[in-house]
Amino acid sequence: MDFRRIEVIFLIVFFSLDIFLFLSFRNSQQLVSSSSTNTSTVTEMRKRNISFGNLDTKNGYAYYLGSRPDNSLAQNIQKLRNQKVEYEDVNHTLVSTLNSPVTVTANNRKQIMNKFVKKESNILFGNKYKYSPQLSSNSQIVYVYTDSLGEVYDKTAQLVFSVSDGEVIGYTQTYVRSMIILHERQAIKSEKDVVTNLYANSEIPNNSKISYANLAYTKLLEAKDSTIYIPVWFVTIRNKDSKVATTKKVNAFTGNIIKSSTNGDNYSAQ
């Protein structure tokens, strides 16, 4: 593989992001301004019966990341056992139906599936995936790709098990062999900034609970046969009466609320 050529491609793609980001963020996202009254906002939220844990005030750092299409799943498919497997070349997706479904309950499914995932004859590169309760639902158990740079909440790098009548019957898997840093690290918004600004913009209703507030990478765009990822805060809010949960997404670099998905994914939190 010509790594020098790949580096050049990513450099070209990254510099083309400047204009794209300016236009897309201005047109499709709502700007969330920083607030100097976070403390009073937190107090007001509690008065309105909005529940949440301790909000981290630390402003960390993250990157623009990139990946190239990878055929590692197709190249290792012969290692899998006791399942019917197909590989979709266009989307680089492995689709599996288990010969013997795995019985799980709401209480034990994480423990059981963690063991299942770690066995190479069950799942390829299983040690690269981590269970995500935030993205899982009654009908799906979702594992996300993770490495030293962080977690990826995106269908380009995900392991999704299908659950029917208390049994895991199969899964779909996508995989990226590695992430490439496209630019030096940049400061990101803190958890507290994100949550209080969501409330200030009427995105958190009264009588609700913030179940999760996780930082992960998700796909921004595809260009020149490459995928570009940005850091996003995924904030899941559950209504205390209806129990219905929604997940808000916020660009961690800018603080912009992402009104429409950058990749077309709709996540349903458990």
N, C-alpha and C positions, 0 to 999 in steps of 0.2 A: 504493500500500500504506500502511495506517495504522500507521506505526512506533510511535506513542505507544501504540496498542492492543497491539502486540506486546510492548512493554516491560512493560506492566501485566500481561499474561499470564505472562511469564517471572517477574516478581516474585511473583505468586501461586503459581506452580509451585515456585519456590525455597523459599519459606517453608513450603510443605507438605512439603518434604523432611526437615525436622528430625525429625518423628515417624517418618517412613518409614525413614530411615537408622538411627535408634536401634533400631527393631524388627528390621529386616532384618539389620543387622550382628550384633546379639546372637543372633538365632535361626539364621542360615544361614552365618555365618562364624566362624572360630576366631581369637581374639585372639592376636596375636603381640607379646609384650612386648619392650621394648628391653633390650639386654644390655650390661653394662659389661665383658664379657669377650670382646669381638669378636676381639681378637688371639689369644687362646688357642683360640677356636673355629676360626679360620682355620688355625692350626697343626694342630689335630685333624683338620680336613677333609683336609688334604694327607696326613696319615698314613694316612687311610682311602682313599687313591688317588682323591680327588675333585679334578679339574683345573679351573682357572679362571684368568682373567687378573687384572690389577690391578683391585681393586674400589674404585670411587669412594666416598669418604667424605663428599662434599658433600651437605648437605641443601638441596635447591632449593625452588622454589615452583611451584604450579600452581593451577588454577581449577576451579570448576564451570562447565561450558559448556552452551549450549543451541543448538538449531537448529529451524527450521520446515521443513515439507515444501516442496520446490522443484521446479518443472517445467522447469528449464533444459535438461535432456536432451531432453525432448519438443519444446521450442521450437527446438532447433538440430539436430534429427535429419536434416534435409535436407542438412546439410553432409557427411554420411558417404558414402563411395564404396566400391564393390566388396565389398559385404556385404549380407546380408539382415537387416533390423533390425525388431524388435518392441519396443513400449514397454508396460510393465505399469503402469497408472495407480494401482492400489491400493498397490503397494510402491514406486512411483516408480523402477522398474528397467528399464534398457535391456538387451535380449538380442540378441546379434548372432551370425550364422554367416558366416564369411569365405568369399567366393567362391573365393579361392585360399589354402589353408592355408600358414602360415609354418613352414618347416623350422628346427628348433633342436636344439642338443645341450646336454648338461649344462654344457659349458664356455663356450658362446657365447650362451646364451639371454638373459642379462641385457643384453648389448651389443645384440643384435638387437632385443629387445623395447623397449629404451629408445628406439631410433630409431623404431620403429613407433608407440609411444605419443605421441611428440612431434609427429607429423604430424596436423593437425586433421581431414583427410579420413578418417583411420583411427580416431581416438579424440577425443571431445569433451573439452575442458578437460584435455588430457593433461599439461600443465605443472603441474597441481595434484596429480599422483600420483607416488609414489616406490616403487621396487621394494623388496619386503620378503622377504628370504631366510628370515626367521624363520617367516613364515606360508605360504610356498610349499612345494610338494611335487613329486613326480615327475609328477603328473597335473594340477597347477595352478600357474600363475605369478601371484602376488598382488602388486598394487600398492595402496598405501594413500593415502588423502587426507592432504594435509599443507598447513599454512599457518604463519603466524608464531607461532601458539600451540602448535603441536606436531603430531604425527602422530595419526591416528585408526585404531585397530585394531578396526574394527567393520563389519559388513555394510551399514550405512546409508550408508557412504562408502568404497566399495571398487571396485577394478577387478580382476576375476578371469578370467584366460585359461584355457581348457580345453586340455590337451595330450593327444594320442593318437598313439601310435607315432612319437614324435619330431616331431609337427606340431601347431602351434597352430591349432585349428579354429574357435574362436569365443571369445566373452567375455560376461560380464555386468557391468554397471556401475551403481553408485549414486553419488549426488553431493549434496553440500550446498554451497550458494553461499557461505555464511559461517557462522562460529561466533560466538555472542554470549556475552560474559562475564556470568555471573549473580551473581557475588559477588567481593569483593576476594580477591587471591591468598592462599593458605595454604601453610604449610610442608609439605613431603613427606618421606618416609623416603628415606634414601640407598640406593644400590645395595648397599653393604656391609651395612647394617642388614637389608635385605630378604633377601639371600642367607644371611647367618649365622643369621637367625631361621627361614628355611625349613629349614636343616639342624637347628637346635635342636628343631624340631617334626617331625623324621623325614620331611621331604618330599624330601630329597636322599639317595639311597642311596649306599652305598659303590661304588667302582669306576665312577664316572660322570664326565661332563664337562659343565660349564655352557657351552653353545654360545652362548647369547644372554641378555642381560639388558637389555631395552629398556623405556623409559617411553613410554606412549601413552595416548590417551583412548579409552574404550569406553563404550557405552551403559549407563546405569544403569536408566532407566525412560522410559516415554512417558506424558505427562499433558497433557490439554487440547490435543491435537493438536501437541504439542511433544516433542522428544527431549532428554533430559538426559544429559550425559556426565561421567564422573569420570576422573581420572588413575589408571592401573593399571600396575604393573610386570609385564611378561611375561618370565618366566624359563624358558628352554628347557634341559632336562636330558637328555643322551643317555647311555644305558648303553653302556659300552665293549665289552661282550661281545656283546649282542644287537643293538646299534646302534639300538634303539628309542628314540625321543625323545618326551618329554612336556613340556607347557608349563604351568607353575604361574602363577597370577595372584594378585597382592597389591595390595590397595587402598593407593595411595601416600599417602593422607592418614592413615589409621589404622594401617597395617601389618597389617591383617587379611588372612589367607589366604582367598581366595574359593574356597570349596569347590564351589560350583556356579556356572555362568556367569550373569552378570547379564543376558545377552541371548540365551542359548541357543546361542551359537556354540561350535563345537568346532574348535580350530585344530590343524593337523597340521604340525609343523615339519619342514623338510627336513634 
